């Protein structure tokens, strides 16, 4: 059962990443402790999810949408907040930007869930979720965070933001694409869907959080 194998793979990866991230809070300067702690929370929550979801899959051979969306309700807004606090280490960002990003990321996941479970028209859920994701990308690429990153002279931090931004744009494109296939293009089996989502999460969540660790450790080492 390849799908079960990917759940086990993600469980081990997320547990290992969680340990590294929380250990990393002791390796970095004070300004990096909050982004690293939040990244560790993303990984810890994901590990609990993969443990439970893997058991559900092995017991029933099915994966209700609510299990995937429970994780995304927590992890995706948290990842957007990790980016906010990551950039905030370079220059202060407004509280208003924080709330805009938080609301947009929560609305993105909520709309997709309501559409995929037919609690609203699937096309409407798709469009609202897509619009919220594009708004987040707009802030990330063209807003204040991008401006602060562009002005930063710290290569490690600048490169870390580049990779996180790439993951949120290209990697996260997996979710509206699979939503479109499930809702409008005849669907796909639960096994294949779980494999795609789980392997995608290796990059979209694990690599994302380890990028924060790498940049913060490099920056802390250069400032000592």
Residue, then its C-alpha position, 0 to 999 in steps of 0.5 A: x500500500x503505497x499510500x500507507x507508506x507515504x503516511x509513514x514517511x511523512x510521520x517520520x520526516x515531520x517528527x525529525x523536523x520538529x525535533x530539529x526546529x525546536x532544538x534550533x531555537x537554542x542555536x539562534x539569536x533571540x530574534x529568530x526564536x519566534x519564527x523557529x518556534x512557529x515552524x516547529x508548531x507547524x511540524x508538530x501539528x503535522x506529525x499528529x495529523x499524519x499519525x491519525x490520518x495514517x491510522x484512518x487510511x489503514x483501517x478504512x481505505x478512505x480519507x474523508x476530506x475533513x482530515x486533510x482540511x483540519x491540518x490545512x486549517x492550522x498549518x497553512x495560516x501558520x506557514x504564512x505567519x512564519x513568513x511574516x515573522x521571518x521578514x519581520x526580523x529584517x524590518x518591522x512589519x505592520x500589524x494590519x498586514x499580519x491580520x490581512x494575511x491571517x484572514x486571507x489564509x484562513x479564508x482560502x482553506x475554508x472556501x476550498x473545504x466548503x466547495x469540496x464538501x458541497x457546502x457551497x457551490x464547488x466553483x464558488x469555493x474554488x474561485x474564492x480559495x484561488x482569489x485568497x491564495x493570489x492575494x497572499x502571493x501578491x503580498x509576498x511578491x509585491x507587498x511590504x514583505x518583498x520590499x523589505x527582503x529586496x532591501x536586505x543585505x543579509x544573503x542568508x535571509x534573502x535566500x531563505x525568503x526566496x525559497x519560501x516564496x517559491x514554495x508558497x507559489x509553485x508548491x502550493x499550486x498543487x492544492x487548487x490544481x487537485x481541487x479542480x481535478x477532484x471537483x470538475x475533471x472526474x476526480x481521482x482515487x483516494x489512494x492516488x490523491x493521498x500519495x500526491x498530497x503526502x509527497x507534495x507536503x515533503x516540499x510544501x511543509x517540511x522543506x519550507x520549515x527547514x528553510x527557516x532553520x537554515x537561514x536563521x542558523x546561518x544568520x545567527x552564526x554570521x552575527x556572532 
